[in-house]
Amino acid sequence: MNIIVGATGRVGSCLIREIKKSGFPVRAVLRNPDKLADKTIETRTADLFNTNQLIEAFKGGTTAFVLTPENPTSIDIIEDTKRIVDNYKKAIQATGINKVIALSCVGAHIDSNTGNILMSRMLEAALSTLDVEKVFIRPCYYFSNWLGYLEMVEQYGVLPTFFPEDLKIEMHSPTDLAYFIAKIMTNTSPNSKEVYELTGPQKYSSLDVANAFSTLLNKNVAVRSIPQAEWKKTLLSVGFTDNTATNLLDMTQAVIDNKTIPERPNDTTKLPTTLEDYLREQLKR
């Protein structure tokens, strides 16, 4: 049985579909089962902060997919991560899970002030002590992050960004990522590597994203790089707490400072979908 935490997210929802389509048993672990679109999927209700609930949800599983929390309203996201990661360990040990796939992040190998990336580093460090097969997946920036600006792009022809407009970084499709993880999870042989670092077909800048939107929407789209002095105010205005805003902005600065790079740049896996193809598919929906 494949246990999936985060089954309603962009990656998790696609991952659970792929595993089911491949004919493997799969179970979604979530706080609110009503949010799962496919009602034929087996579910278990669990709050990741509740050790006993998580243990019950993992019972009968052989492989588990886990990830760090995404909660912009947290007042201490790092402490939340510590508690959740500790509960993962307890649930895995208590239920006999023999393989764990952890969604980490490129740059997780760096011991530095990297904000949200530190959460991935904590996840890897905690799970690395378990006596089970472990696979750490380190993706880079998701194309889907830009979809949050779609309304502004369509209405005003403006693409906001915290990055310099010409800064090119690794980006890829979250759908490609889910397909990759599904193959890892359903592989019955031991995986050849413990760490997989993923990139996209090429690096893209915010200007490249704006140009892609311009082409697909048939309108002029201009980049607006948000001044650093306005970063936190911008995040607070859309519901982030001071704590989660600070961590996200520390990660943003780490990206700009070129800290979020693969640990083994000559041993990365390149995901195939281009930015234009991904956005084209999303705009059809």
PASEBA-1860 file (N, C-alpha, C; in nm, 3 decimals):
! residues 285
1> MNIIVGAT> 0.084/-0.120/0.000/0.000/0.000/0.000/0.088/0.125/0.000 ~ 0.061/0.216/-0.092/0.132/0.342/-0.104/0.057/0.452/-0.029 ~ 0.120/0.508/0.071/0.060/0.612/0.154/0.104/0.748/0.102 ~ 0.007/0.838/0.078/0.038/0.969/0.023/-0.008/1.078/0.119 ~ 0.087/1.155/0.171/0.057/1.275/0.248/0.055/1.394/0.152 ~ -0.037/1.487/0.174/-0.045/1.603/0.084/-0.114/1.569/-0.047 ~ -0.217/1.484/-0.040/-0.279/1.430/-0.160/-0.365/1.530/-0.236 ~ -0.393/1.646/-0.180/-0.475/1.744/-0.251/-0.392/1.858/-0.310
9> GRVGSCLI> -0.261/1.854/-0.292/-0.174/1.957/-0.349/-0.149/1.932/-0.497 ~ -0.076/2.024/-0.561/-0.050/2.011/-0.704/0.026/1.882/-0.737 ~ 0.126/1.854/-0.656/0.205/1.733/-0.679/0.130/1.610/-0.629 ~ 0.079/1.616/-0.506/0.014/1.501/-0.446/-0.108/1.453/-0.522 ~ -0.190/1.545/-0.572/-0.311/1.505/-0.643/-0.278/1.433/-0.773 ~ -0.175/1.480/-0.841/-0.132/1.413/-0.964/-0.064/1.280/-0.932 ~ 0.014/1.279/-0.826/0.084/1.157/-0.785/-0.014/1.045/-0.754 ~ -0.117/1.076/-0.681/-0.213/0.973/-0.641/-0.289/0.919/-0.763
17> REIKKSGF> -0.317/1.005/-0.860/-0.382/0.961/-0.984/-0.292/0.865/-1.062 ~ -0.162/0.901/-1.070/-0.069/0.818/-1.146/-0.052/0.680/-1.084 ~ -0.042/0.675/-0.952/-0.026/0.546/-0.885/-0.150/0.459/-0.905 ~ -0.267/0.522/-0.891/-0.392/0.447/-0.911/-0.402/0.397/-1.055 ~ -0.366/0.483/-1.150/-0.375/0.446/-1.292/-0.281/0.330/-1.325 ~ -0.169/0.324/-1.252/-0.073/0.216/-1.275/-0.115/0.084/-1.211 ~ -0.226/0.086/-1.135/-0.278/-0.036/-1.078/-0.224/-0.073/-0.941 ~ -0.154/0.022/-0.877/-0.101/-0.004/-0.744/-0.196/0.051/-0.638
25> PVRAVLRN> -0.204/-0.016/-0.523/-0.291/0.034/-0.416/-0.239/0.165/-0.360 ~ -0.331/0.255/-0.327/-0.290/0.387/-0.281/-0.389/0.439/-0.178 ~ -0.337/0.511/-0.081/-0.421/0.568/0.025/-0.381/0.714/0.048 ~ -0.478/0.801/0.054/-0.454/0.943/0.081/-0.469/0.970/0.230 ~ -0.374/1.043/0.286/-0.380/1.084/0.426/-0.401/1.235/0.429 ~ -0.513/1.278/0.485/-0.544/1.421/0.487/-0.634/1.457/0.604 ~ -0.637/1.584/0.635/-0.722/1.629/0.745/-0.868/1.631/0.706 ~ -0.895/1.661/0.580/-1.034/1.671/0.534/-1.053/1.588/0.407
33> PDKLADKT> -1.100/1.464/0.420/-1.119/1.377/0.303/-1.214/1.434/0.199 ~ -1.302/1.525/0.238/-1.396/1.583/0.143/-1.326/1.662/0.033 ~ -1.202/1.703/0.059/-1.130/1.782/-0.041/-1.071/1.698/-0.153 ~ -1.072/1.566/-0.136/-1.019/1.478/-0.238/-1.122/1.459/-0.348 ~ -1.086/1.495/-0.471/-1.182/1.493/-0.581/-1.227/1.352/-0.616 ~ -1.134/1.257/-0.616/-1.165/1.120/-0.654/-1.213/1.043/-0.530 ~ -1.341/1.019/-0.522/-1.399/0.955/-0.403/-1.375/0.804/-0.400 ~ -1.314/0.749/-0.506/-1.284/0.606/-0.507/-1.150/0.576/-0.439
41> IETRTADL> -1.073/0.680/-0.407/-0.944/0.663/-0.342/-0.964/0.632/-0.194 ~ -0.892/0.533/-0.143/-0.897/0.503/0.000/-0.836/0.620/0.077 ~ -0.899/0.661/0.186/-0.849/0.775/0.264/-0.838/0.740/0.412 ~ -0.753/0.814/0.481/-0.745/0.813/0.626/-0.737/0.958/0.672 ~ -0.813/0.990/0.774/-0.813/1.125/0.828/-0.706/1.136/0.936 ~ -0.618/1.234/0.921/-0.513/1.254/1.021/-0.462/1.397/1.017 ~ -0.442/1.453/1.134/-0.372/1.580/1.150/-0.224/1.545/1.168 ~ -0.138/1.605/1.089/0.005/1.569/1.095/0.067/1.603/1.230
49> FNTNQLIE> 0.002/1.685/1.310/0.051/1.716/1.444/0.008/1.611/1.547 ~ -0.081/1.521/1.505/-0.135/1.420/1.596/-0.066/1.286/1.570 ~ 0.022/1.247/1.660/0.102/1.126/1.640/0.015/1.002/1.623 ~ -0.083/0.983/1.711/-0.166/0.863/1.706/-0.247/0.854/1.578 ~ -0.301/0.967/1.534/-0.377/0.967/1.410/-0.289/0.931/1.291 ~ -0.167/0.982/1.292/-0.076/0.954/1.180/-0.035/0.807/1.180 ~ -0.011/0.751/1.295/0.023/0.608/1.305/-0.092/0.524/1.250 ~ -0.215/0.556/1.288/-0.331/0.482/1.238/-0.342/0.493/1.086
57> AFKGGTTA> -0.312/0.612/1.034/-0.323/0.635/0.890/-0.217/0.559/0.812 ~ -0.101/0.533/0.874/0.008/0.465/0.806/-0.001/0.313/0.818 ~ -0.088/0.262/0.905/-0.097/0.117/0.927/-0.136/0.046/0.798 ~ -0.066/-0.066/0.770/-0.094/-0.142/0.649/-0.017/-0.093/0.529 ~ 0.056/0.017/0.545/0.133/0.070/0.434/0.271/0.008/0.424 ~ 0.325/0.009/0.303/0.462/-0.039/0.282/0.553/0.075/0.235 ~ 0.495/0.171/0.164/0.570/0.285/0.110/0.496/0.412/0.146 ~ 0.570/0.514/0.189/0.507/0.640/0.227/0.573/0.757/0.155
65> FVLTPENP> 0.489/0.848/0.108/0.536/0.975/0.050/0.506/1.086/0.150 ~ 0.610/1.160/0.190/0.593/1.265/0.290/0.654/1.396/0.241 ~ 0.612/1.504/0.300/0.660/1.636/0.261/0.650/1.732/0.379 ~ 0.711/1.848/0.365/0.709/1.948/0.471/0.581/2.031/0.463 ~ 0.539/2.094/0.572/0.411/2.167/0.573/0.417/2.295/0.492 ~ 0.304/2.330/0.433/0.287/2.460/0.367/0.169/2.529/0.433 ~ 0.197/2.621/0.520/0.092/2.688/0.595/0.130/2.834/0.616 ~ 0.084/2.923/0.528/0.123/3.065/0.539/0.073/3.133/0.666
73> TSIDIIED> -0.020/3.068/0.739/-0.073/3.129/0.861/0.000/3.080/0.987 ~ 0.102/2.996/0.970/0.177/2.946/1.086/0.248/3.060/1.158 ~ 0.259/3.049/1.290/0.335/3.150/1.365/0.478/3.103/1.392 ~ 0.506/2.975/1.360/0.643/2.924/1.373/0.655/2.802/1.282 ~ 0.682/2.826/1.154/0.681/2.719/1.055/0.796/2.620/1.076 ~ 0.907/2.666/1.130/1.019/2.576/1.155/0.987/2.480/1.270 ~ 0.926/2.532/1.376/0.886/2.446/1.487/0.777/2.349/1.442 ~ 0.685/2.395/1.359/0.583/2.306/1.304/0.648/2.192/1.226
81> TKRIVDNY> 0.749/2.225/1.148/0.819/2.124/1.070/0.885/2.021/1.160 ~ 0.948/2.066/1.267/1.012/1.974/1.362/0.911/1.874/1.417 ~ 0.794/1.922/1.456/0.692/1.835/1.514/0.640/1.735/1.411 ~ 0.614/1.781/1.290/0.560/1.694/1.187/0.661/1.589/1.144 ~ 0.786/1.629/1.126/0.890/1.535/1.086/0.910/1.429/1.194 ~ 0.904/1.469/1.320/0.916/1.373/1.429/0.801/1.274/1.427 ~ 0.682/1.322/1.394/0.567/1.233/1.384/0.579/1.136/1.266 ~ 0.634/1.184/1.155/0.660/1.093/1.043/0.748/0.977/1.090
89> KKAIQATG> 0.856/1.010/1.160/0.948/0.906/1.206/0.876/0.804/1.296 ~ 0.797/0.855/1.388/0.725/0.766/1.479/0.627/0.677/1.404 ~ 0.556/0.734/1.307/0.457/0.657/1.231/0.525/0.551/1.144 ~ 0.636/0.586/1.083/0.709/0.490/0.999/0.763/0.375/1.083 ~ 0.820/0.408/1.198/0.876/0.304/1.285/0.768/0.217/1.347 ~ 0.654/0.276/1.379/0.548/0.200/1.447/0.471/0.108/1.353 ~ 0.473/0.136/1.225/0.386/0.063/1.133/0.462/-0.027/1.035 ~ 0.593/-0.025/1.039/0.669/-0.114/0.952/0.679/-0.069/0.808
97> INKVIALS> 0.657/0.060/0.782/0.683/0.113/0.649/0.828/0.079/0.613 ~ 0.850/0.025/0.493/0.987/-0.014/0.458/1.052/0.074/0.351 ~ 0.975/0.171/0.300/1.031/0.262/0.199/0.965/0.398/0.216 ~ 1.045/0.503/0.221/0.990/0.638/0.236/1.049/0.727/0.127 ~ 0.960/0.799/0.059/0.999/0.896/-0.043/0.966/1.034/0.013 ~ 1.066/1.117/0.026/1.048/1.249/0.087/1.065/1.358/-0.018 ~ 0.966/1.446/-0.027/0.975/1.561/-0.118/1.057/1.668/-0.050 ~ 1.179/1.683/-0.094/1.272/1.780/-0.036/1.280/1.902/-0.129
105> CVGAHIDS> 1.397/1.957/-0.148/1.412/2.077/-0.230/1.558/2.093/-0.270 ~ 1.582/2.140/-0.390/1.719/2.170/-0.430/1.777/2.272/-0.332 ~ 1.900/2.250/-0.291/1.963/2.337/-0.192/1.952/2.283/-0.051 ~ 1.886/2.168/-0.033/1.868/2.113/0.101/2.000/2.070/0.164 ~ 2.103/2.055/0.083/2.234/2.015/0.137/2.309/2.132/0.200 ~ 2.259/2.252/0.183/2.329/2.372/0.229/2.293/2.405/0.373 ~ 2.392/2.424/0.456/2.373/2.463/0.595/2.387/2.615/0.602 ~ 2.275/2.683/0.580/2.279/2.829/0.570/2.140/2.883/0.597
113> NTGNILMS> 2.127/3.014/0.598/1.998/3.079/0.621/1.918/3.078/0.490 ~ 1.850/2.968/0.464/1.779/2.952/0.338/1.627/2.949/0.353 ~ 1.577/2.990/0.469/1.433/3.000/0.487/1.362/2.867/0.473 ~ 1.263/2.862/0.383/1.183/2.741/0.368/1.265/2.619/0.326 ~ 1.377/2.640/0.262/1.461/2.528/0.221/1.517/2.456/0.344 ~ 1.532/2.528/0.452/1.577/2.466/0.577/1.481/2.356/0.620 ~ 1.353/2.371/0.590/1.255/2.269/0.626/1.285/2.138/0.554 ~ 1.326/2.147/0.429/1.364/2.027/0.354/1.490/1.965/0.412
121> RMLEAALS> 1.584/2.047/0.451/1.706/1.997/0.514/1.673/1.921/0.643 ~ 1.580/1.975/0.721/1.537/1.910/0.844/1.471/1.775/0.815 ~ 1.390/1.770/0.712/1.321/1.647/0.674/1.422/1.539/0.636 ~ 1.520/1.576/0.554/1.621/1.478/0.513/1.703/1.430/0.633 ~ 1.743/1.524/0.718/1.828/1.487/0.832/1.756/1.392/0.927 ~ 1.628/1.417/0.950/1.552/1.332/1.043/1.529/1.193/0.986 ~ 1.490/1.185/0.859/1.457/1.055/0.801/1.582/0.973/0.769 ~ 1.695/1.038/0.755/1.817/0.966/0.720/1.859/0.867/0.828
129> TLDVEKVF> 1.810/0.885/0.950/1.847/0.794/1.059/1.762/0.668/1.062 ~ 1.657/0.662/0.981/1.568/0.545/0.981/1.630/0.427/0.907 ~ 1.603/0.309/0.957/1.655/0.187/0.895/1.554/0.134/0.794 ~ 1.526/0.216/0.692/1.437/0.178/0.583/1.498/0.233/0.454 ~ 1.445/0.189/0.340/1.490/0.247/0.214/1.440/0.391/0.207 ~ 1.531/0.483/0.176/1.496/0.625/0.172/1.531/0.684/0.036 ~ 1.440/0.766/-0.016/1.465/0.837/-0.142/1.426/0.983/-0.120 ~ 1.523/1.073/-0.138/1.497/1.216/-0.124/1.490/1.278/-0.263
137> IRPCYYFS> 1.376/1.339/-0.292/1.354/1.405/-0.421/1.372/1.555/-0.402 ~ 1.467/1.613/-0.474/1.495/1.756/-0.463/1.458/1.829/-0.591 ~ 1.335/1.878/-0.599/1.295/1.956/-0.716/1.344/2.100/-0.705 ~ 1.323/2.177/-0.812/1.355/2.320/-0.808/1.224/2.400/-0.816 ~ 1.228/2.516/-0.873/1.113/2.608/-0.874/1.003/2.554/-0.965 ~ 0.879/2.555/-0.918/0.767/2.501/-0.996/0.712/2.606/-1.093 ~ 0.683/2.562/-1.216/0.612/2.651/-1.310/0.481/2.699/-1.249 ~ 0.417/2.614/-1.172/0.284/2.647/-1.119/0.285/2.765/-1.024
145> NWLGYLEM> 0.402/2.801/-0.970/0.408/2.917/-0.881/0.363/3.044/-0.953 ~ 0.381/3.048/-1.084/0.344/3.168/-1.159/0.194/3.179/-1.182 ~ 0.121/3.069/-1.165/-0.023/3.073/-1.188/-0.096/3.157/-1.085 ~ -0.033/3.179/-0.970/-0.093/3.264/-0.868/-0.108/3.409/-0.913 ~ -0.033/3.446/-1.017/-0.041/3.583/-1.069/-0.129/3.594/-1.192 ~ -0.197/3.485/-1.229/-0.268/3.482/-1.356/-0.376/3.590/-1.366 ~ -0.449/3.611/-1.257/-0.556/3.713/-1.262/-0.498/3.851/-1.291 ~ -0.386/3.884/-1.228/-0.323/4.014/-1.252/-0.269/4.023/-1.394
153> VEQYGVLP> -0.214/3.911/-1.442/-0.163/3.908/-1.579/-0.276/3.931/-1.679 ~ -0.388/3.863/-1.657/-0.500/3.874/-1.752/-0.567/4.010/-1.746 ~ -0.582/4.066/-1.625/-0.655/4.192/-1.611/-0.570/4.314/-1.641 ~ -0.444/4.310/-1.597/-0.362/4.431/-1.605/-0.238/4.417/-1.692 ~ -0.211/4.295/-1.740/-0.092/4.277/-1.822/0.037/4.296/-1.745 ~ 0.035/4.262/-1.616/0.152/4.279/-1.529/0.183/4.147/-1.459 ~ 0.310/4.109/-1.459/0.356/3.990/-1.388/0.447/4.035/-1.274 ~ 0.398/4.030/-1.149/0.484/4.067/-1.036/0.587/3.957/-1.010
161> TFFPEDLK> 0.702/3.993/-0.957/0.803/3.895/-0.920/0.894/3.952/-0.813 ~ 0.942/3.865/-0.725/1.043/3.905/-0.627/1.184/3.894/-0.685 ~ 1.196/3.834/-0.802/1.328/3.815/-0.864/1.362/3.930/-0.958 ~ 1.490/3.956/-0.980/1.528/4.044/-1.092/1.472/3.986/-1.221 ~ 1.421/4.070/-1.308/1.347/4.019/-1.424/1.431/3.932/-1.517 ~ 1.562/3.952/-1.518/1.646/3.874/-1.609/1.721/3.760/-1.539 ~ 1.689/3.734/-1.413/1.755/3.625/-1.340/1.700/3.491/-1.388 ~ 1.785/3.409/-1.447/1.744/3.278/-1.496/1.771/3.172/-1.389
169> IEMHSPTD> 1.669/3.094/-1.358/1.682/2.989/-1.257/1.621/2.860/-1.311 ~ 1.654/2.749/-1.245/1.594/2.621/-1.283/1.447/2.620/-1.244 ~ 1.363/2.581/-1.338/1.220/2.566/-1.314/1.172/2.441/-1.386 ~ 1.064/2.382/-1.336/1.009/2.266/-1.405/0.861/2.248/-1.371 ~ 0.800/2.153/-1.440/0.657/2.125/-1.422/0.633/2.039/-1.299 ~ 0.537/2.076/-1.214/0.502/1.990/-1.100/0.437/1.859/-1.145 ~ 0.378/1.860/-1.262/0.319/1.736/-1.316/0.429/1.637/-1.351 ~ 0.535/1.686/-1.417/0.651/1.600/-1.445/0.708/1.543/-1.315
177> LAYFIAKI> 0.713/1.627/-1.213/0.765/1.584/-1.083/0.681/1.470/-1.027 ~ 0.550/1.483/-1.035/0.460/1.379/-0.984/0.479/1.248/-1.060 ~ 0.493/1.256/-1.192/0.517/1.135/-1.272/0.647/1.068/-1.228 ~ 0.750/1.148/-1.204/0.879/1.095/-1.162/0.868/1.024/-1.027 ~ 0.799/1.087/-0.933/0.783/1.028/-0.801/0.702/0.900/-0.808 ~ 0.599/0.898/-0.892/0.516/0.778/-0.906/0.601/0.659/-0.951 ~ 0.693/0.683/-1.042/0.780/0.574/-1.089/0.870/0.525/-0.976 ~ 0.920/0.618/-0.896/1.006/0.581/-0.782/0.926/0.499/-0.681
185> MTNTSPNS> 0.803/0.543/-0.653/0.723/0.476/-0.551/0.681/0.336/-0.592 ~ 0.654/0.316/-0.719/0.602/0.187/-0.765/0.712/0.095/-0.817 ~ 0.836/0.138/-0.804/0.949/0.054/-0.844/0.971/-0.052/-0.735 ~ 0.955/-0.177/-0.770/0.964/-0.284/-0.669/1.108/-0.321/-0.637 ~ 1.202/-0.274/-0.719/1.344/-0.298/-0.689/1.400/-0.179/-0.612 ~ 1.504/-0.199/-0.532/1.566/-0.086/-0.461/1.613/0.021/-0.560 ~ 1.591/0.146/-0.526/1.633/0.254/-0.615/1.785/0.268/-0.613 ~ 1.838/0.309/-0.726/1.984/0.315/-0.741/2.046/0.431/-0.665
193> KEVYELTG> 1.965/0.531/-0.633/2.019/0.649/-0.564/1.930/0.685/-0.445 ~ 1.989/0.749/-0.347/1.911/0.798/-0.233/1.864/0.940/-0.257 ~ 1.936/1.018/-0.338/1.901/1.157/-0.364/1.888/1.178/-0.514 ~ 1.773/1.232/-0.556/1.753/1.270/-0.696/1.732/1.422/-0.701 ~ 1.814/1.490/-0.779/1.800/1.635/-0.796/1.745/1.662/-0.936 ~ 1.637/1.737/-0.942/1.563/1.756/-1.066/1.576/1.898/-1.119 ~ 1.586/1.910/-1.250/1.586/2.039/-1.317/1.483/2.035/-1.429 ~ 1.463/2.150/-1.492/1.375/2.156/-1.608/1.455/2.146/-1.736
201> PQKYSSLD> 1.388/2.162/-1.850/1.458/2.151/-1.979/1.558/2.264/-2.001 ~ 1.537/2.378/-1.935/1.629/2.491/-1.945/1.599/2.586/-1.829 ~ 1.685/2.685/-1.808/1.659/2.787/-1.707/1.569/2.895/-1.767 ~ 1.485/2.953/-1.682/1.394/3.059/-1.725/1.405/3.178/-1.630 ~ 1.375/3.296/-1.683/1.369/3.418/-1.603/1.224/3.464/-1.592 ~ 1.200/3.561/-1.505/1.066/3.619/-1.495/1.025/3.681/-1.628 ~ 1.121/3.737/-1.700/1.092/3.794/-1.831/1.049/3.686/-1.929 ~ 1.112/3.570/-1.921/1.071/3.457/-2.006/0.927/3.416/-1.974
209> VANAFSTL> 0.892/3.418/-1.845/0.755/3.381/-1.805/0.655/3.482/-1.861 ~ 0.689/3.612/-1.849/0.600/3.716/-1.902/0.583/3.702/-2.053 ~ 0.691/3.671/-2.123/0.683/3.654/-2.268/0.597/3.533/-2.305 ~ 0.606/3.427/-2.224/0.524/3.309/-2.249/0.376/3.343/-2.231 ~ 0.343/3.416/-2.125/0.205/3.460/-2.105/0.160/3.551/-2.219 ~ 0.249/3.639/-2.264/0.214/3.730/-2.374/0.173/3.653/-2.498 ~ 0.250/3.551/-2.529/0.222/3.469/-2.647/0.092/3.391/-2.632 ~ 0.075/3.328/-2.517/-0.040/3.241/-2.498/-0.170/3.319/-2.481
217> LNKNVAVR> -0.162/3.438/-2.424/-0.282/3.520/-2.402/-0.303/3.624/-2.510 ~ -0.205/3.634/-2.600/-0.212/3.731/-2.710/-0.230/3.874/-2.658 ~ -0.148/3.909/-2.560/-0.150/4.045/-2.506/-0.014/4.077/-2.449 ~ 0.017/4.204/-2.436/0.145/4.245/-2.380/0.145/4.222/-2.229 ~ 0.246/4.156/-2.180/0.261/4.133/-2.036/0.398/4.184/-1.994 ~ 0.398/4.277/-1.899/0.522/4.337/-1.851/0.558/4.282/-1.714 ~ 0.687/4.272/-1.688/0.736/4.227/-1.558/0.743/4.346/-1.463 ~ 0.699/4.324/-1.339/0.719/4.424/-1.234/0.797/4.359/-1.121
225> SIPQAEWK> 0.925/4.388/-1.111/1.007/4.336/-1.002/0.976/4.416/-0.876 ~ 0.926/4.349/-0.775/0.888/4.415/-0.650/1.015/4.454/-0.574 ~ 1.031/4.580/-0.536/1.151/4.620/-0.460/1.162/4.543/-0.329 ~ 1.283/4.512/-0.289/1.303/4.432/-0.169/1.238/4.495/-0.046 ~ 1.233/4.626/-0.040/1.172/4.695/0.074/1.022/4.666/0.083 ~ 0.962/4.621/-0.027/0.818/4.593/-0.028/0.786/4.444/-0.018 ~ 0.888/4.360/-0.011/0.864/4.216/-0.013/0.771/4.170/0.099 ~ 0.810/4.203/0.222/0.733/4.152/0.335/0.592/4.210/0.336
233> KTLLSVGF> 0.580/4.338/0.310/0.448/4.401/0.308/0.357/4.332/0.206 ~ 0.414/4.295/0.093/0.337/4.227/-0.011/0.284/4.093/0.039 ~ 0.368/4.015/0.105/0.326/3.885/0.155/0.226/3.897/0.270 ~ 0.248/3.993/0.358/0.154/4.013/0.468/0.016/4.051/0.416 ~ 0.012/4.123/0.306/-0.116/4.169/0.251/-0.199/4.055/0.192 ~ -0.134/3.940/0.162/-0.209/3.827/0.104/-0.223/3.713/0.204 ~ -0.198/3.740/0.334/-0.232/3.643/0.437/-0.118/3.570/0.503 ~ 0.007/3.599/0.464/0.120/3.537/0.533/0.138/3.602/0.670
241> TDNTATNL> 0.184/3.522/0.765/0.223/3.579/0.894/0.363/3.637/0.881 ~ 0.404/3.712/0.982/0.540/3.766/0.980/0.642/3.653/0.973 ~ 0.615/3.544/1.045/0.708/3.431/1.048/0.719/3.364/0.912 ~ 0.607/3.330/0.851/0.613/3.259/0.723/0.664/3.350/0.611 ~ 0.633/3.479/0.620/0.685/3.574/0.521/0.837/3.582/0.529 ~ 0.889/3.588/0.651/1.034/3.595/0.669/1.103/3.473/0.611 ~ 1.048/3.355/0.637/1.109/3.233/0.586/1.103/3.225/0.434 ~ 0.991/3.267/0.375/0.980/3.265/0.230/1.077/3.364/0.167
249> LDMTQAVI> 1.093/3.479/0.230/1.182/3.580/0.175/1.329/3.541/0.192 ~ 1.361/3.470/0.299/1.497/3.418/0.313/1.526/3.318/0.201 ~ 1.428/3.237/0.165/1.444/3.144/0.054/1.461/3.219/-0.077 ~ 1.380/3.323/-0.096/1.389/3.404/-0.217/1.528/3.463/-0.232 ~ 1.582/3.515/-0.123/1.716/3.573/-0.128/1.821/3.466/-0.158 ~ 1.799/3.346/-0.105/1.892/3.235/-0.133/1.891/3.201/-0.282 ~ 1.774/3.207/-0.345/1.765/3.183/-0.489/1.842/3.290/-0.564 ~ 1.820/3.415/-0.528/1.888/3.526/-0.595/2.039/3.517/-0.577
257> DNKTIPER> 2.081/3.471/-0.460/2.225/3.459/-0.430/2.286/3.332/-0.488 ~ 2.207/3.256/-0.565/2.255/3.134/-0.631/2.296/3.025/-0.533 ~ 2.227/3.019/-0.419/2.253/2.913/-0.322/2.170/2.788/-0.351 ~ 2.059/2.806/-0.418/1.968/2.693/-0.441/2.006/2.622/-0.571 ~ 2.120/2.556/-0.565/2.171/2.484/-0.681/2.191/2.338/-0.642 ~ 2.192/2.248/-0.739/2.210/2.106/-0.706/2.344/2.080/-0.636 ~ 2.339/1.985/-0.546/2.462/1.943/-0.478/2.555/1.872/-0.576 ~ 2.494/1.798/-0.670/2.571/1.725/-0.771/2.523/1.770/-0.909
265> PNDTTKLP> 2.571/1.884/-0.958/2.521/1.942/-1.083/2.540/1.854/-1.205 ~ 2.634/1.759/-1.200/2.657/1.670/-1.314/2.577/1.541/-1.304 ~ 2.490/1.533/-1.205/2.411/1.411/-1.184/2.266/1.445/-1.156 ~ 2.211/1.536/-1.235/2.071/1.576/-1.217/1.983/1.505/-1.320 ~ 1.854/1.504/-1.291/1.755/1.449/-1.383/1.678/1.564/-1.445 ~ 1.677/1.571/-1.577/1.611/1.681/-1.647/1.467/1.641/-1.682 ~ 1.371/1.715/-1.629/1.231/1.690/-1.660/1.196/1.756/-1.793 ~ 1.105/1.697/-1.872/1.094/1.735/-2.013/1.006/1.854/-2.048
273> TTLEDYLR> 0.899/1.879/-1.975/0.799/1.976/-2.019/0.853/2.119/-2.016 ~ 0.832/2.193/-2.124/0.875/2.332/-2.130/0.776/2.422/-2.058 ~ 0.820/2.541/-2.024/0.733/2.640/-1.959/0.611/2.669/-2.046 ~ 0.634/2.692/-2.175/0.524/2.727/-2.264/0.421/2.615/-2.272 ~ 0.467/2.492/-2.281/0.374/2.379/-2.290/0.295/2.362/-2.161 ~ 0.362/2.382/-2.048/0.292/2.369/-1.920/0.184/2.476/-1.907 ~ 0.220/2.601/-1.933/0.123/2.710/-1.919/0.009/2.694/-2.019 ~ 0.041/2.649/-2.140/-0.064/2.629/-2.240/-0.167/2.529/-2.190
281> EQLKR> -0.121/2.421/-2.132/-0.212/2.319/-2.081/-0.296/2.373/-1.966 ~ -0.235/2.449/-1.877/-0.308/2.504/-1.762/-0.411/2.606/-1.803 ~ -0.381/2.684/-1.905/-0.474/2.787/-1.949/-0.598/2.729/-2.019 ~ -0.591/2.603/-2.058/-0.707/2.537/-2.119/-0.813/2.504/-2.014 ~ -0.773/2.498/-1.886/-0.862/2.449/-1.781/-0.950/2.560/-1.727
END
